[in-house]
Every structure is written in structure tokens, then in C-alpha cells.
Amino acid sequence: MFGKLLRTFFKVVGTVIAIPIAVPFILLGWIGIACDRYAEVSVLAAHLPFYVGECSRYFYYKFTLKQVGRKVVFKYGSFCQYRNTFIGNRVLIGFYNILGEVTIGDDVLLGSYVNITSGKNQHSFADVNQKINAQPALGRVMVHIGNDVWIGNNAVIAADIGSRCVVGLGSVVVKKLSSHGVYGGNPAKLIKQI
């Protein structure tokens, strides 16, 4: 009983402290959006510690991303690179995640060090007579992650994932994963249906 009361107290205090911390980050975020420097502000917000940091990141993203649902937790070190991100309800974004352009459904768990790229063909290297960094970018694509998904630590996600899926730790997703499956490996392959 006492432990639950103490946790509630710290959550309330953390939230109250987080609001004045989040406001300057929200303002900086909008300036970053206007100057095409959103990721840099997000990286700065990623390093706010403790529960106060989690609350501050939630408010920051709630007011700068396209959509952030209820009960979303952004753990320490995690950040969104682009404003064009949609996050559903009850989502846990683990420690040190990097989110590109992504739509995340409801009830999603991301382990630590997950990297969600904005597709797998962002850069061109087709012209052999030109340096890779001088070639035009092919462009980002929105990656879609369904509802009720668990993605393990150190996974790299470059393609869509259906609903009710588990992606094993260290997996690399380069092709669309169908719903109701457990996937693993590099590249990720179906292990079993669920």
C-alpha cells in the first residue's frame, strides 16, 4: 500500500516538474521544424533523466509530432528524427531508440536500441562516376507498425510490420511482415504463427 502511494506521489511531482521543463523544448521543437533541425532538438530532449525526462519528452512530442496517443513512454536516449510520426496509445519506446518516419499502432513495445529507419532505399549509389554522398536522395517512406507488437532489443526495422507480431532481438526487417507471427533473424523470417 505504502509503495503504491509513494509511486503515485513521485509521478504527480514528476509531472508537475516536467511541464515547465517541456515548454522551452516545445518552443525549440517548433523552431527546429521551421529550420529543418527537428532531430537535433529531439536528441537534446532525449537526454533529460528520470521520470521527469519521460514526462517532458511526452509533452514535447505530444505538441510537436503529428500524433501521440495516451500512455506513451519515451525512455531515456530515445528520439524521433522527423515530425511526420504517428504514435498510438499505450506504447513503450525503450532506451536509446531512433525513430524515423513511422506510424506505430496501439499496445506496442519497443525494446532498447531499436532503429526504425524511414524505409530501406533512402540513398542512391547507382552512378559509378559520382561519389555516393553527391548522388540525389531517393526519399524516405513511412514505415507502418500495427497494433499489439513487441520488437526486441537491437532490431532494425526498415519495412512494415503487421498487427500481433513479435520481432526477435537483433532482427533486421527489410520485407513486410504479416500479422500474427513471430519473426527473427537477418533478414527477419517467420518462425511461427501466433
Secondary structure, 3 states (H helix, E strand, C coil): CHHHHHHHHHHHHHHHHHHHHHHHHHHHHHHHHHCCCHHHHHHHHHCCCHHHHHHHHHHHHHHHCCEECCCCEECCCCEECCCCCEECCCCEECCCCEECCEEECCCEEECCCCEECCCCCCCCCCCCCCCHHHCCCCCCCCEEECCCEEECCCCEECCCECCCEEECCCCEECCCECCCEEEECCCCEEEEEC
